[in-house]
């Protein structure tokens, strides 16, 4: 076992030992079902028109429930929309309602594909293009 792995293991043990004396830490480490998971409320919205703004996306999805944020993914060199974005909903129920009500609907002349965002899609959202990227 490397020194780093050993250090992490010791730290994790200390945190778990201290957890019973700290109710917040105990709840965090012992009850993962109660922890809010932002990914279950984050939607991937694909098929956006290049002319659609983040505010327009927020208003459109907001018809189905509370929206906390809307972000368009843009090309790092040109600043142009890449045709998809992420919307964080206020609750899991609002996210489910938005998917049911808006998936396949048109926004600015484009049919949208709306689904729950996966961690890998959210992690790739800052990709700026490059040699492997294609052009439209």
C-alpha positions in Angstrom: 0.0 0.0 0.0 1.4 3.4 -1.0 1.9 6.1 1.5 -0.8 8.2 -0.1 -3.3 5.3 0.0 -2.4 4.6 3.6 -2.9 8.3 4.5 -6.3 8.4 2.8 -7.3 5.2 4.6 -6.3 6.6 8.0 -8.1 9.9 7.3 -11.3 8.0 6.3 -11.1 5.9 9.5 -10.7 9.0 11.6 -13.7 10.7 10.0 -15.8 7.6 10.5 -14.7 7.4 14.1 -15.6 11.0 14.7 -18.9 10.7 12.8 -21.0 9.5 15.8 -20.1 12.7 17.7 -20.9 15.0 14.8 -24.5 14.5 13.6 -24.0 16.2 10.3 -20.9 14.0 9.5 -22.7 10.9 10.7 -25.7 11.6 8.4 -23.4 12.3 5.5 -21.4 9.1 5.8 -24.0 6.7 7.0 -27.2 7.7 5.1 -26.4 8.3 1.4 -30.1 8.2 0.5 -30.7 11.4 2.4 -27.9 13.3 0.6 -29.2 15.5 -2.2 -27.7 14.2 -5.5 -27.4 17.1 -7.9 -27.0 14.8 -10.9 -30.6 13.4 -10.4 -31.9 16.9 -10.9 -29.6 17.9 -13.8 -31.0 17.5 -17.3 -29.1 17.2 -20.6 -30.9 19.1 -23.3 -29.7 18.3 -26.8 -30.8 19.5 -30.2 -30.8 23.2 -29.3 -30.7 25.8 -32.0 -27.4 27.8 -32.1 -29.6 30.9 -31.6 -31.1 29.7 -28.4 -29.9 31.6 -25.3 -29.5 30.2 -21.8 -32.3 32.5 -20.6 -34.6 31.2 -23.3 -33.8 27.6 -22.4 -34.4 28.4 -18.7 -37.9 29.9 -19.5 -38.9 27.0 -21.8 -37.9 24.3 -19.2 -39.3 26.4 -16.4 -42.8 25.8 -17.8 -42.6 22.2 -16.4 -41.2 23.1 -13.0 -38.7 25.0 -10.9 -35.4 25.7 -12.7 -32.3 26.6 -10.6 -29.9 27.1 -13.5 -29.5 26.7 -17.2 -26.2 26.6 -19.0 -25.3 26.3 -22.7 -22.1 24.5 -23.7 -20.1 26.7 -26.1 -17.1 26.3 -28.3 -14.1 27.7 -26.4 -12.6 29.4 -29.5 -15.6 30.8 -31.2 -18.1 31.2 -28.3 -20.8 29.7 -30.4 -23.3 27.3 -28.8 -22.5 23.6 -29.4 -26.2 22.8 -29.6 -26.7 21.3 -26.1 -26.8 22.4 -22.5 -27.6 21.5 -19.0 -30.6 22.5 -16.8 -30.6 22.0 -13.1 -34.1 21.5 -11.7 -35.3 22.4 -8.2 -36.3 18.9 -7.4 -36.2 15.3 -8.7 -39.9 15.5 -9.4 -39.5 18.7 -11.4 -36.8 17.0 -13.5 -39.0 14.0 -14.2 -41.9 16.3 -15.1 -39.7 18.3 -17.5 -38.6 15.1 -19.3 -42.1 13.8 -19.6 -43.6 17.2 -20.8 -40.8 18.6 -23.0 -38.8 15.8 -24.5 -39.5 16.0 -28.3 -41.0 19.4 -28.1 -39.7 22.2 -30.4 -37.8 25.2 -29.1 -36.8 27.8 -31.7 -37.7 25.4 -34.5 -35.6 22.5 -33.2 -36.9 19.3 -31.6 -35.3 18.8 -28.3 -34.0 15.6 -26.7 -34.1 15.9 -22.9 -32.8 13.3 -20.4 -31.2 13.0 -17.0 -27.6 14.0 -17.3 -25.0 11.4 -16.5 -21.8 12.2 -14.7 -19.8 11.5 -17.9 -21.9 14.0 -19.9 -21.5 16.7 -17.3 -17.8 16.0 -17.0 -17.4 16.4 -20.8 -19.4 19.7 -20.9 -16.2 21.7 -20.7 -14.6 20.1 -23.7 -13.4 22.8 -26.0 -12.9 20.9 -29.2 -9.6 20.1 -31.0 -8.1 17.7 -33.5 -10.6 14.9 -32.8 -13.6 17.3 -32.9 -15.7 17.5 -36.0 -17.3 20.6 -37.6 -20.9 21.2 -38.5 
